[in-house]
Each structure stands twice: as C-alpha cells, then as structure tokens.
Amino acid sequence: MQSLLCLVFVAPAAASLTRSNAVALRTSSGGFFGNAACPCVGFDNVDGTSIVSISKDKTEVYPLELGGTCEAWDDNRHPSCKKGGDPGKGSGWCAQQWCYVDPCNCNIPVPPKVSAYLPKATYQAKPIYYSYATCGGKDEWTATQHETACVNQKSAGDCGKLDKCAWSGSQCLGKEVLGQCTQKLHGFTWGMGNCRCIGIDERDGEMNALVAKGKIVKYPAATGGTCQAWDASKHPDCLKGDAPEWCNKAWCYVDPCSCQVNTPPVVSGYVPDGLYQGRPIYFSYETCGSVDTYTAGYHKTACKNQKTEKDCTKNKKCGWTGKECLGKDLVEVCTRKDAGHYGSKEKSASWVPASSLVTLFLLQVF
C-alpha cells in the first residue's frame, strides 16, 4: 500500500509566491506551474475542451488545459467575468490566478479547496482541489461563490453532511487536507505504485489527439487519467476489422520522473506540445500491466525509435544515453533509485531491469 502524507492546516495564513519558491519553469504565456511545495496538476498546452459546472444546472466550456498552470482561468470565461458581469472582466476574483493541485502534495500555509467545477473528477482517486495561494493569488471566490465548499461549513454537523469534508475540531476542510491520504489504489486502474497515472479522470469534454501527421481525432477529456484501452473505440486503425493488438491494451499518462518501471515511458505523440509540470507528457503501457506493441510500429517519431545519436538529437525532446535514445527528461533530469541518472554513462546506459515484471507488478498494484 502506498502511503501519502498531507499537512494538517490549523491556522491558514497568507502565502506568497516568489521566483525562489515557485516551480522555475514557466508556460509559453509566462505563467507558473505553482509553488514548488504545491505544484499544479493537470496538463498545459493540450488542445480540447473541459465542461465545468458553474451552478447546479449550468455548465460552461473551458479549455482542456484548465487548471494545469497558474492563470486567471475565469476571466472572460465565467459569465460573471465577462463585460457587464459582476465583478466583471479583469476585476475581483475573475482576475486572480489559480490551478488544480494534489492535496496530498501541497505543503503551503493556505489549504486547497475541493473543486466545484469538476465535482465528479478525480486525480489519483482523490477529489480535484484548487488553490489560488500556490499561484500567488488571493482567493476571493470561495467565500461568496462556492456555497458547498468545506471551509464555508461552520459547524461539525454541517461539515459532516458533505462526504468530501471533515471536521478538524475547529474548522471544516477537505478530508485529504486533514491527512486522509492513505488508500488502496489498484495498479490495473491507477498504474503501479511506482508509476501512477497523472491525468484527471472523469472529466467531461474532449481532447483533440494527433493520431497521425495532420490527422486529429477527438478522444475523451479524461484520456490517460487511468489505465484504460483508450484507443479501442477512437483510433481510426482500431475501428477496422483487423485492428492491431495494441488497440485493446491499457495505458495512461505518467510523470517520467516518478516512474520506476522496467520499460521507460514514451513521450506522447497525441499531445505533442503538452506539458505536465513543465515536462513533456509521457505515457506507459507497462504501468497498466500491458506490453507496448504500439510505439515500435505506430509512433515513428518516438525517441526510442531513433537508432543513432544523430537522429536522436534532432528531436529536442530526446536524449542519447550513449547506447539508446530516450525522452530527454529520462536522460538528463530524472533519476532511478537503483541507477543514478537514467541515462548515466557511468552507472547505466539504459534502464536497469528490476526483478521480473510479473513479480514487480504484483508488489506495486497496491
């Protein structure tokens, strides 16, 4: 079982964001990926839509990259943040930056809140939380616009009526914020314990996936958030009578630097410009208990398909280990617990095998 620890917040205080405590990488528009102690989750630079719930019976269409980086996401999108609205475009909470965060990886003074926009969605089986503080913003929205937010429940009784909330003894907060972060996550759904899926699951909307040069196919907005055979009913090759075997193989998106499986994850071709916390988006079949039979024949630009250093280094997302071509992050940034840098020529020119895949998977599914 993988245990996660959350900070229990007792006396929230104002948080500040500076270049020293913010994630150094910025988006193309200049935004941060959040405070390093509470980084944004979700994807940046992905094309598609996210359907958000702004009231009991009203939804709005936001970009699919919603919450993946620090931005004033509501400005000129939420009805109250358009011209003539209250507080109106560029004013009040409309102009404040925020992003989605993992409540079990958020160690800043101001606790994150459970999202009202994505009430059914989850990140690694946890409700979606948002934070203005991690972006250096001031939360002027929750108190007046999010009636069912845990922090707006002033008694233990009212707090207990909401299944995502818990009473600390003095205030109502999200359960995960109060430390309820240990739960069983089955590897066949959420990926192995040493390589969890990172997308946002159960969100409504669409992702525009680049399945071939110049060919876009609409996939669910939740694609890659859990282990599923995402291509089975979407990829054009999977709709044919002689569909390749990878069509029914489960995979998900992963953080390359938190992925310790035998087979290195691969930079996604479906979202070629996509980012997760500043790095390209990677996918893995192995973390879902599958064998990758897709990349070799259908993802020609994948780093692992480049057989020479010259071909490898033509792609800025790839790095040469001295023996093979892998995603650049695996070679230059990420480290393995058993082999130093992934591409270290001194310790290993490739990924160091663990014990048998079957044994490893059985050990890591919970």
N, C-alpha and C positions, 0 to 999 in steps of 0.2 A: 504494500500500500504506500502511495506517495503522500507524504505529509507536507503541508504548506502552512506557514505561519503568517498571520496577519497582525498588525499593530492594533491594539485596543486604544481608541481615542477617547480621552476623558475630557480634556479641555481644549477644544479646537481653537487654533489661533490663526492669524493671517499668515499666508505663505507668500514668499516672493520667488520670482524666477530670475536667475541671472545666468550669464554665459558659463559660469563655473559650475552650476548645479543642474543645468539643462542638458539634455542629450545634444551633443555637439552638432550632429547632422541636421541640416535644415531641408525643408522641402524646396521645390523649384520656385514657389511663391514666397519663400522666406520664412515659413512657419516652423516652429519647433515640433519635435516628436515628444514633447513633455519633459518634465523634471526627471532626471536620471533615477531618482528614487521612486518614481511613479510614472513609468513611460506609457505613452498611448498604445492601445492595441487596436487592431483593425488594419485595413490596407489603405495606402496612399497611392495616387496615380493609377487607379483602376477605373475602367470605363463601365458605366452602368447606372442603375437606379436603386434606391432604397426607399421603401414605403414606410413612412413613420406615422405613428398615432399621436396626433396633437390634441385630441379630446376623445371622449367616449365613442363618438360617431363620426369623427372627421379624420381623414388622413391627408398627408401631403407627400409629394415626390421630392426627395433629396438626392444628392449624388451618392453613388455606391460607396465612395470613399469617406462618407460621413463618419466623423469621429476618429479617423485614422491618424490625424495630426491636429495640432493646435490651430484652430481657425474660428472665426466668428460664423459658425455654420448657419445660424438662424437669420443673419442679416440678409434682407431682401428675399428670403425664402418662406419663413413663417409669416402667416397673414398679418400678425401684429408687427412685423418687422419690415413691412413694405410702406410705400408712401401713403400717408394718411392713417397708418396704423398707430397703435399705442403700445410701446413707446415710439415706434417708427424706425425707419431705416437709419442706421448709424447711431442710434440712441440707446441708452439704458442697457438692459441685458442683451438686446439684439447685437450690440457691438462687442460683447465680451467673448473671448476665445475659450474654448473647452475641447475636450476629447474624451473618448472612451478609455477606461483603464481596467486593469485587473485588480480587484480589491485585495487580493492576497499577495500582491506585489506592489503595494502603494504605501510607502513609509514617509508620508508628509503630514504636517500638523492638521490640515483640514481634511476630514474624511470624505471620500467619494460618496455619491448617492446613486441609488438604483434608478435606472433609466425608465422614463415613461414612454419615450419614443419607440423603443423596441421591447415591449412587455413580454413577448414570448421568446425572444432571442437569448442565446447563451454563449459564453466564452469558456471553453473547457468545463462545461456543465454548470457554470456559475451564471447568475443573472448578469446582465450588462450594467455596468456602473459608468458614471461620467464624473469628470472633475474639471472645474474651472481653475482651481488652485494650481494644478500641475502645469497649467499654461500661463500662470501669472495673471489670470483673470479673476474677477470678483463675481461670485455667484449672486446675482440679483434676480435670478429666475425662480429658483426652487421655492422660496417662501411664498410667492404670490401666484405662481403658475403651475405648481406641481402639488396639488392638494393631498395626494396619497403618498407623498414622499415620507419615508420613515422619520426623518428629522422633524416633520410637521406634526407628528403624533405626540401629544403632550402628557399622556398617561400610559401606564403599563397595560391597562385594559385596551385602549385604542391601538397601541402598538401591537399587541398580541393578535389583533384581528387581521393583520396583514402577514401573509405567510413568508414574505421575504424579509421581514423585520424582526428585531429582537430588542428587548429592554436591557439596558446596561446597568440599571439601578438608579440612573438619574436622567437618561435620555434614550430615545429610540433611534436605532441605527440599523443599517443593513446587517444581516446575520454574518456575512463574511467579514465585514469590518470589525465585528466583535470576536473574530477568531475562529469562526466555524468554517474552516477551510480544508479540513481533512475529510475526504470522501473517496469512495471507490470509483475509479474511472477505468472502465473496461477498455483494454487495448484495441479490441476489434471495433470500437466506436470512436474513442478519443486518441488513438495511437498509443504506442508503447510508452511506458512511464519515463523512458529516457529520450523520448522524441514525440512530444504531444502535438496534436493538430492545433493550429493557431487561428483559423478563421472564425468568423462569427456565424454560429449556426442558427437555424430557424428565423432568419430574417426574410421579409418579403421584398421582392424586387427582382431585378435581372442583372446579370453580368454579361458584358459583351466579350466573348472569348475569341482570341485569334487562333483558330484551329489550323490554318494554313495561310500561306502568303496571300494577303488580300481577301481572305475569307473569314468573316465574323459570324459566329453562331451565338445565340442567346442561351445562356445557362442560368440556373437559379442564383440569386444573390448570395445564397448560403454555400455555394460551391467551395469545397476544400475545407470547410469548417469542421467536418467529422470524416471518419472513414466510410466512404461510400463508392460505389461504381458510378461515378458522376457522368461518365461518358456514355453509359449504356443506352440511353434514350435521347441523347443530344448530338453527339458527334456524327457527322454525315457517314463515316465509314462504319459506324455501329448500327446504322439503320438498314444496312444491306443484308441480304440473306446469308452471305459468307463473312459475317463480321469477325474481325480478328479477336483473339482471346483476351486481349487487354481491355476490351470493352466491358467485360464483367469483373474486372479486377478493382478492388477498393484502393483508394489513395486519398491523401489530404495534403494541405499546405503545412509546412513546418518551418521553424526557425533553425537555420543551419547551425547556429552556434549552441543550440540546446538539443542537438540531435546526435546521439551516440550509437547509432545502429551500424551494422556491418557495411551496408551499401550506402555510399554518400548520396545525400539528396541532390536533386537536379533543379537548376534554375528554370522557372516556369516559362513556357512559350505562349501560354494562353493570355497571360497578363505581362507582356514583355517590359513594360515600363513601371510595373507595380513595385511598391516598397512596403516592407514591414519593419518599422523602427529604423528606417534609413537604409536597410539592406534589400537587395532584390528578393522577390518571393520564390521560395523553393518548394518542391513537392517531393513526397516519398510514398512509394508503394509498400516498402518493407515495414514501415512503422504500423501499417494496417494489416500485416500478415500476408501480403501479396508479393509476387515476384514481378518486377518491372520488365514486361515484354514490349512496352510502348516506345521507350526512349530510343533504342537502337535503330528501329526502322521507321519511326514516325516523327521524331524530333531531331531533324538533321542538324540544327544549329546548337544542340545541347553541347555543353563543354566536353562531356565525356566522349562525344563522337569525333572530337578533333584529335588526330593521332600524332601530330607533330607540334613542336613548340611554336613554330611559325603560325600554323593555323590556329592554335590555341590563343595566342596573344593578339590575334586580330580582333577578338571579341573582348571588350573592356570588362565584361562580367566574368571572364575566365582567367584562371591562373595555372601555370605549369609547375608541377611538383618536381620536375627532373625526370619523371617517369610517365606521368599521365596528366591529362587536362581535367581540372575540376572547377567548380564555381570558385571565383576569386576569393570569396569570404572564407571558404574552407581551407584555402592555401595560405592566406595572409592574415586572417583575423581570428577565426575560430580555433579552439584547441580541443583535443581529445584528452580525457582523463588518463589514458594509457599510452599516449604517444606524442605529447607536446603539441606543437602546431600540426595541423592536418597534413600540410604539405612539407613539413620539415625534412630537408635532405639529410640532416644529421641523425634524426631518430626514425624517420619513416618516409618513404617516397610515395606512400599511398595510405589508405585507411588500414589500420591494424585490425585484423579479424578478432572478434570476441569468440566465445565458445559457440557451439552450433546455434544456428538461427532459431531452431525449434526450442531449444532449452532457454535461450535468451528471451524469446517471446513469451514463454510461459511464466518466466520470472518477472516480466515487466508489465503484464497486462493489468495488474492492479497496483 
